[in-house]
């Protein structure tokens, strides 16, 4: 386990999200030039299959989603990064820290990735960067994930990140005509700090 002192909780400073550089992706603030890419991701029924809302229907909704991420950053209620693939500068998905709870030093992680990039390892790279920021810079002590139990790919990803399954909430979400359960998972800062480099 790391002997480094636990940082106090800190909101992300500045007027926009910090950019996080990874090997194959860059995590950055979404802007309105990304609307077509955001629409491509969040309008895909397969990507949104286990999401807590229905796919978006119009490019205007993608623009509104981007604007909402800016407003949430200003209020420090949600931090959502676009995942830009370095090879072609295309936004292929998002990673989000939501439900930020300063008093209890926790947040919830969420992610979405364009279907044509599934299985390439982009998301584990992006999620690791956000988790490291959350624990090492923001001083969070716990990150939670809420996953549909049928979403095998997300459960595998979270297991690789050392999230622990903590329980099942039955019939938690009602999306369209469907009712879905939630698997709840958690990762603690001390567990992350103890990971091998």
PyMOL commands that set and color helices and strands:
alter all, ss='L'
color gray80, all
select helices_A, chain A and resi 32-42+59-75+115-117+122-137+152-160+189-193
alter helices_A, ss='H'
color red, helices_A
select strands_A, chain A and resi 20-21+25-28+79-85+91-101+106-113+142-147+164-175+178-188
alter strands_A, ss='S'
color yellow, strands_A
deselect
rebuild
show_as cartoon
